[in-house]
C-alpha cells in the first residue's frame, strides 16, 4: 500500500469535520435571513397605505355627490353660484384623477375597464364644458348635472368593486404573513434537528478517528515490514531532499546503513556528481509548479552511486505522498547492472551473428564470382574445342563437359541470386516486353523436354494479356523456367498446363501465371517447406519427389521483390498448381525493341568482315579464350590487362568493337568507359560491351549511364559472340561526318529486309520524339535519354542525329538544344525515307 493511499481514511475524516464546521454557520445564516424577511413582511402589513387607498377610492363617490348637489343648487337658483360649482368640479375631478393615476388604480379588477372608460369620458366632458366658457351658463350647469346624474350609478359600482378588491388584497397579505411565520417555524425546527445531527456526527467522527488511529498504527507496522522485505531499494525523502527512510534493500544496494544516511541529502549520497544539478533543478521546479519531470513518468533508467563511489545503472520510479510536514518523495530503485551486462552479451551475440551472416553472404558472393571466372574459361575452351575436328566420342565428351559446366554455372548463379537477395542488393531491370512472346518462347524451348517423357505441354492465354507490359521480363522468365522445368521433372504421365490471365485496371495489370502438373503432389504439411533454401522432399526409398534446392526459394523471393507472390496448391496423387502473381504496368504498343536475328552459322568457315577488337580483361585465361574465339571468327584482337591500359590503347588506335570487363585492378571498366566517351578521342563512338562475373543488375545502370552499348554476364558463349558480332558496327569517327551512313543502312536492309528496317526506324523516331520532349524536364535522366537516342541513331546510320546528340550536354539541356535535336532528327528522317527502297509513310 502506498503512503498516500494509506492516509486517505484520515483525510476523509478531516473533510467530514470541516464540512460540519461549515454547516453550523450556514444554519445560523439561514435563521438570520428568515428573521429579516419576517420582519419586513410584518412592517408591510402594519402600514396604513392600504387603508388610505380604500379611503381615497371611497371619497370619489362623496366628491361626485357634492358636485351633483352644487349643480342642483345652481340650477334651482336664479343667480347660480358658479364659483362653488367650479370648486366642487375641481375637487371631484382631482379626486378622480388621483385614483386614476395613483396606486389606488391597482385595487380595481380587470373587468372594471369599461366602467373606467365611461368615467374618463365623463371627466373629459366636464373639463370641456368648464374650459369652453369662463362664465358658466344655465345650459352648462344643466348639461353637467345631467352628465353627473348619468355617471353616478357607474361610479358607485366602480367604488364598490375597488373596496371589495382592496379588502381581498389585505386578507391575502395577512394569509401570506401567516404562511411565512409557519415556514420560519419549520426552518427553525429543521435547524435544531440539523444541529443535533451535527453534534451526533462530530461525536461519531471522534470515535472513528480514534479507531482509525489504531488501524493506522497497525498499517504502519505492516507497511514497514513490506518495505523491509522488498527486493527493490525504497528511499523516502522530504521536500528538502533529506532522506527520512531507507529500507534494507537500499542498504544492500548502496552500501549505506540506515543510521548513516538518515538526515543526509540524497544528492550528497546516492546521486552521481554529474546528475546533482539536474536533481536540484527538478526538485525546485516541482516545489514551485507541482509539475515534476520524473514523478509519475513510470520507470526510467538513470545512474546512481554507491557509498564506495561506484556508479551503476538503476531503474527508477517515484511516487509522492502527503505528510504533516509537507510532500514526501518515495523512490523505488532497482539495480539493473546485471541485466545490462546480459543485454550487452545478447547484443554482442547478435552483432556476431549478423557479422557471420554478412561474412557468409560476402563469401558466397566472392566465391560465386571466383567460380564463374574459371568457368568462363572452361566453357569458352569447350566451345572452341567443339569447333575443331573431333571424333564422335570426343564430341560426346565435350558436350557432356559443356552440359556439366552449364549446370554448375546455373547453380553458381542461383547461389549469387540468393546472396544478393539476402544482402538486399538485388535490383530489378524493368523494360517493355511482350507477355505472349516471353511465355511462348519458354514453351518452345521446354517442349522437347516434355516430349522426351511423353508429356503434353499446353498454353492457355487470355487475349487481354496479349500486349506489351513494363516489367522485369527476364526475372519472370527465370521463375517460369523453374516452375515449368520442375513440373516436367516431377511428372511421369499426363501433362503440364500453363495459364496466363490477369486483372486489369486503367494503367496496371495483376498478371497471374499458373503452372499445373499431374505429378505426385506434395503433402499439405510440406507445402511451405519447398520454398526453403536447399530443401528437397523424397520418398522413403530416397527418390526425390519435389524441391530443387534454391530454385523455388529464389523464385518466391524474386516474385515478392517485384511486389507479387508465388503460391502452391497440391494434392497427393493428383498433382500441383503453382501460381505466380505479379503487378505490371502497361507499356505503349511498339515499345519493345526489334528482335535481333541471330547468326545461324556455328562455324567460321566464311568469316564476316574483319574487325579490330580490343579486349580489356584482367584475367589472362578469359582474355586468351575470348581472343581465340574472335580470331577464329576472323577478327584482329588487341589486349589490355586493366582499365587504364584499355584507355591508353583506345587513345592510340581506332577499334570497331571493345569488350570491357567491369571489375579490374588499377581502373575498373565503368571509369574506363566514362573516360573513353568523355575525352572525345578516336573511339568515342565505338561500340563497347561490358562483361562481368557478378550479377548484371549490380552494374547495369552505371554501365549504361557511362556509355556502354550492351552488358553481358560471363561467360559469353561462342553462339552469343556470333550474334553480338553480327550487329551493325559503329565505326570510329572519320575526318568528316556524313549526315547519313548509307553503308550501314544497306547492310541493315540486306540482313533484315527493307520492310523490317522501315518498321524499326518508325518505332525509333516515335521513341526519339518522346525522349526529346522530356529532356528539358529537370527530373529527367538526360544522360540516359541521350545515350539511348545516340545508340538508336547510330544503329540506323543517322550520322547527323548522332552528331547533334554528341553536341548536346546532359548537364546543360535547354530549349535551344531541344530545338537542335528536333531539327537534326527531322533532317535525318527525311534523308532516311528518301534512301530506303520504300515510300515515306506520308506519301
Secondary structure as UniProt FT lines:
FT   HELIX           3..6
FT   HELIX           8..46
FT   HELIX           49..76
FT   HELIX           82..101
FT   HELIX           103..107
FT   HELIX           110..112
FT   HELIX           113..132
FT   HELIX           138..229
FT   STRAND          233..238
FT   TURN            239..240
FT   STRAND          242..246
FT   HELIX           248..254
FT   HELIX           258..261
FT   TURN            262..263
FT   HELIX           266..268
FT   TURN            269..270
FT   HELIX           273..275
FT   HELIX           276..289
FT   TURN            295..296
FT   STRAND          300..305
FT   TURN            307..308
FT   STRAND          311..323
FT   TURN            324..325
FT   STRAND          326..335
FT   HELIX           337..386
FT   HELIX           392..423
FT   STRAND          431..434
FT   HELIX           435..452
FT   TURN            453..454
FT   STRAND          456..461
FT   HELIX           463..465
FT   STRAND          468..471
FT   HELIX           473..489
FT   STRAND          495..504
FT   STRAND          508..517
FT   HELIX           524..526
FT   TURN            527..528
FT   HELIX           529..531
FT   TURN            533..534
FT   STRAND          535..538
FT   TURN            540..541
FT   STRAND          544..549
FT   HELIX           551..561
FT   TURN            562..563
FT   STRAND          565..571
FT   TURN            572..574
FT   STRAND          575..586
FT   TURN            589..590
FT   HELIX           604..606
FT   STRAND          612..616
FT   HELIX           620..632
FT   TURN            633..634
FT   STRAND          636..640
FT   HELIX           643..652
FT   STRAND          657..661
FT   HELIX           669..678
FT   TURN            679..680
FT   TURN            682..685
FT   STRAND          687..692
FT   HELIX           696..706
FT   STRAND          710..713
FT   HELIX           718..726
FT   HELIX           742..752
FT   HELIX           754..775
FT   TURN            778..779
FT   HELIX           782..795
FT   TURN            796..797
FT   HELIX           799..807
FT   TURN            810..811
FT   HELIX           815..835
FT   TURN            841..842
//
